[in-house]
Amino acid sequence: MRGMSSENVSPAYRLLKWIWLLFQASILPVSALYLSTPPSELNLIPVARLLLFFLGAAFLVFWLIGQSLVAMYRFPLSLGPAVRLVGGHTLQLALIFLTGASWTFSFYSSFFTTLAAVVIIFLLLAAWKLLARPIRWLRVFFFICFAALCLTFLNIFLGPLLIGLSGLKTWPTVLDIAVMALNIGHMVYTLYSFSVFAKPSRLGPQYDRVWQRWAPATVIFLILSAVAALVIAGTRGLH
């Protein structure tokens, strides 16, 4: 079968996959570096600190799971699509950087798009569970509270994003926002395709076999990524 051909064990394919994994593993620590650098540093009120602590822990777990799926398990099985995927994200980083943003902001934009996608997935799953027929007003109330909590958590990281965009001219800002919106939509679709509501994929067994070869490196690199981000946040001080 094509998915298990010599393409996905070729040196070029392995190189692309390593580049992709290293990129995913760099997002958290570089974003922590961006958030700890004035004027983009987080200045949190006590309530926001508590919210960041509780929801941040849940997000970090979801990040590790989601990035494992998106970064490696869902990575294309053949060379051509792999080139397009890695090339597209490389183009996004280069595009945001070339529009005048810093290299740390370029990585932070990837972090924010992932965070926004995670929040959207949370809300979709909550809506499916809480707003299912017959509608109960108590469930509606819980969903509204949960949605407000998630959007407040997302808003904590919106400020640094707007600060990074504020130094750009109008057309680069519009271009960067459009690129981030497309990535959010793509990630929501990708994560949804793993949910119980999606149709089974005929390529599932092939993804499983390729994933078995890359799972150890993926888990190790993403855990090191989270630890590095926590160390940077702790030593530089995200206020």
C-alpha positions as CSV (number, residue, x, y, z in Angstrom):
1,M,0.0,0.0,0.0
2,R,1.1,3.5,-0.7
3,G,1.1,4.7,2.9
4,M,3.7,2.1,3.9
5,S,5.9,2.5,0.7
6,S,9.6,3.2,0.8
7,E,8.7,6.9,0.7
8,N,8.0,7.1,4.4
9,V,11.3,5.4,5.4
10,S,13.4,7.4,2.9
11,P,16.1,9.9,4.2
12,A,14.2,12.8,2.8
13,Y,11.0,11.8,4.5
14,R,12.7,11.2,7.8
15,L,14.4,14.7,7.6
16,L,11.1,16.4,7.0
17,K,9.5,14.6,9.9
18,W,12.4,15.6,12.2
19,I,12.1,19.2,11.1
20,W,8.4,19.1,11.8
21,L,8.9,17.5,15.2
22,L,11.5,20.1,16.2
23,F,9.3,22.9,15.1
24,Q,6.4,21.6,17.2
25,A,8.7,21.2,20.2
26,S,10.0,24.7,19.8
27,I,6.6,26.4,20.0
28,L,6.1,26.3,23.8
29,P,9.6,27.5,24.9
30,V,10.0,30.2,22.3
31,S,6.4,31.4,23.2
32,A,7.4,31.5,26.9
33,L,10.5,33.6,25.8
34,Y,8.2,36.0,23.9
35,L,5.8,36.3,26.8
36,S,8.6,37.1,29.3
37,T,10.0,39.9,27.1
38,P,8.6,43.5,27.4
39,P,6.3,44.9,26.2
40,S,4.6,41.6,25.5
41,E,5.0,40.1,28.9
42,L,1.9,38.9,30.8
43,N,0.7,41.2,33.5
44,L,-1.9,39.2,35.4
45,I,-4.3,40.2,38.0
46,P,-4.9,37.7,40.9
47,V,-8.1,36.3,39.4
48,A,-6.3,35.7,36.0
49,R,-3.4,34.0,37.8
50,L,-5.8,31.4,39.3
51,L,-7.5,31.0,36.0
52,L,-4.2,30.5,34.2
53,F,-3.1,27.9,36.8
54,F,-6.2,25.7,36.7
55,L,-7.0,25.9,33.0
56,G,-3.3,26.1,32.0
57,A,-2.7,22.7,33.6
58,A,-5.6,21.2,31.6
59,F,-4.4,22.9,28.4
60,L,-0.9,21.7,28.8
61,V,-2.1,18.1,29.0
62,F,-4.3,18.6,25.9
63,W,-1.4,20.4,24.2
64,L,0.9,17.3,24.6
65,I,-1.9,15.0,23.3
66,G,-3.0,17.2,20.5
67,Q,0.5,18.0,19.3
68,S,1.4,14.4,19.4
69,L,-1.5,13.7,17.1
70,V,-1.1,16.6,14.8
71,A,2.7,16.7,14.8
72,M,3.4,13.0,14.2
73,Y,0.4,10.7,14.0
74,R,-1.4,12.8,11.4
75,F,1.8,13.6,9.5
76,P,1.4,12.6,5.8
77,L,2.3,9.1,4.9
78,S,4.0,10.0,1.6
79,L,6.8,12.5,0.6
80,G,4.8,14.9,-1.5
81,P,2.2,15.9,1.1
82,A,4.9,16.0,3.8
83,V,6.8,18.5,1.7
84,R,3.6,20.6,1.4
85,L,2.9,20.5,5.1
86,V,6.4,21.4,6.3
87,G,6.8,23.9,3.6
88,G,3.5,25.6,4.3
89,H,4.3,26.1,8.0
90,T,7.8,27.2,7.2
91,L,6.3,29.7,4.8
92,Q,3.9,30.9,7.6
93,L,6.8,31.5,10.0
94,A,8.8,33.2,7.3
95,L,5.9,35.3,6.2
96,I,5.0,36.6,9.6
97,F,8.7,37.3,10.3
98,L,9.2,39.1,6.9
99,T,6.1,41.3,7.6
100,G,8.1,42.9,10.4
101,A,7.4,40.8,13.4
102,S,10.1,39.3,15.7
103,W,11.1,35.7,15.3
104,T,9.7,35.0,18.8
105,F,6.4,36.4,17.9
106,S,6.3,34.2,14.8
107,F,6.5,31.2,17.0
108,Y,4.0,32.7,19.5
109,S,1.5,33.2,16.7
110,S,1.7,29.4,16.1
111,F,1.1,28.9,19.9
112,F,-1.9,31.2,19.9
113,T,-3.5,29.5,16.9
114,T,-3.0,26.1,18.6
115,L,-4.5,27.5,21.9
116,A,-7.5,29.0,20.0
117,A,-8.1,25.6,18.2
118,V,-8.0,23.8,21.6
119,V,-10.6,26.2,23.0
120,I,-12.8,25.8,20.0
121,I,-12.6,22.0,20.3
122,F,-13.4,22.2,24.1
123,L,-16.5,24.3,23.3
124,L,-17.6,22.0,20.5
125,L,-17.3,18.9,22.7
126,A,-19.1,20.7,25.6
127,A,-21.9,21.9,23.3
128,W,-22.3,18.3,22.0
129,K,-22.7,17.0,25.5
130,L,-24.5,19.8,27.3
131,L,-26.8,21.1,24.5
132,A,-28.0,17.7,23.2
133,R,-31.8,17.3,22.9
134,P,-33.9,17.5,24.9
135,I,-32.4,20.9,25.9
136,R,-32.2,21.5,29.7
137,W,-31.8,25.1,30.9
138,L,-29.4,24.0,33.6
139,R,-27.1,22.5,31.0
140,V,-27.4,25.7,28.9
141,F,-26.3,27.6,32.0
142,F,-23.3,25.3,32.6
143,F,-22.3,25.6,28.9
144,I,-22.4,29.4,29.1
145,C,-20.3,29.4,32.2
146,F,-17.8,27.0,30.6
147,A,-17.7,29.1,27.4
148,A,-17.1,32.3,29.4
149,L,-14.3,30.6,31.3
150,C,-12.6,29.3,28.2
151,L,-12.9,32.6,26.3
152,T,-11.5,34.5,29.4
153,F,-8.5,32.1,29.4
154,L,-8.0,32.7,25.7
155,N,-8.2,36.4,26.2
156,I,-5.3,36.3,28.6
157,F,-3.0,35.5,25.7
158,L,-4.8,37.8,23.2
159,G,-3.1,40.9,24.6
160,P,0.5,39.8,23.8
161,L,-0.7,38.8,20.3
162,L,-2.2,42.2,19.7
163,I,1.0,43.9,21.0
164,G,3.0,41.9,18.4
165,L,0.6,42.9,15.6
166,S,0.4,46.5,16.7
167,G,3.9,47.3,15.4
168,L,3.0,46.2,11.9
169,K,1.4,48.1,9.0
170,T,-2.2,47.4,8.0
171,W,-1.7,45.0,5.1
172,P,0.9,42.8,6.9
173,T,-1.5,42.7,9.9
174,V,-4.4,41.5,7.7
175,L,-2.2,39.0,6.0
176,D,-0.9,37.6,9.3
177,I,-4.4,37.3,10.8
178,A,-5.6,35.5,7.7
179,V,-2.8,33.0,7.9
180,M,-3.5,32.4,11.6
181,A,-7.2,32.0,10.9
182,L,-6.6,29.4,8.3
183,N,-4.3,27.4,10.6
184,I,-6.9,27.5,13.4
185,G,-9.5,26.1,11.0
186,H,-7.1,23.4,9.8
187,M,-6.2,22.3,13.3
188,V,-9.8,22.2,14.5
189,Y,-10.6,20.0,11.5
190,T,-7.6,17.7,12.1
191,L,-8.4,17.2,15.8
192,Y,-12.1,16.7,15.0
193,S,-11.1,13.9,12.6
194,F,-9.8,11.9,15.7
195,S,-13.0,12.4,17.7
196,V,-15.7,9.7,18.1
197,F,-18.0,11.8,15.8
198,A,-15.7,11.5,12.8
199,K,-15.9,8.7,10.2
200,P,-13.3,6.0,10.6
201,S,-10.3,6.4,8.3
202,R,-9.2,3.6,6.0
203,L,-5.6,4.7,6.5
204,G,-5.9,4.2,10.3
205,P,-3.8,1.0,10.4
206,Q,-1.0,2.6,8.2
207,Y,-0.9,5.7,10.5
208,D,-0.7,3.3,13.5
209,R,2.3,1.5,12.0
210,V,4.2,4.7,11.2
211,W,3.3,6.2,14.6
212,Q,4.9,3.2,16.4
213,R,8.3,4.1,15.0
214,W,8.0,7.8,16.0
215,A,6.1,7.7,19.2
216,P,9.1,7.6,21.6
217,A,10.9,10.6,20.0
218,T,7.6,12.5,19.8
219,V,6.7,12.0,23.5
220,I,10.3,12.8,24.7
221,F,10.6,15.9,22.6
222,L,7.2,17.3,23.5
223,I,7.7,16.7,27.3
224,L,11.1,18.4,27.1
225,S,9.4,21.2,25.3
226,A,6.9,21.7,28.1
227,V,9.6,21.5,30.8
228,A,11.7,24.0,29.0
229,A,8.7,26.4,28.7
230,L,8.1,26.1,32.4
231,V,11.7,26.7,33.3
232,I,11.8,29.8,31.0
233,A,8.6,31.1,32.6
234,G,9.9,30.5,36.1
235,T,13.4,32.0,35.6
236,R,12.4,35.0,33.6
237,G,9.1,35.6,35.5
238,L,5.8,35.7,33.7
239,H,4.0,38.3,35.9
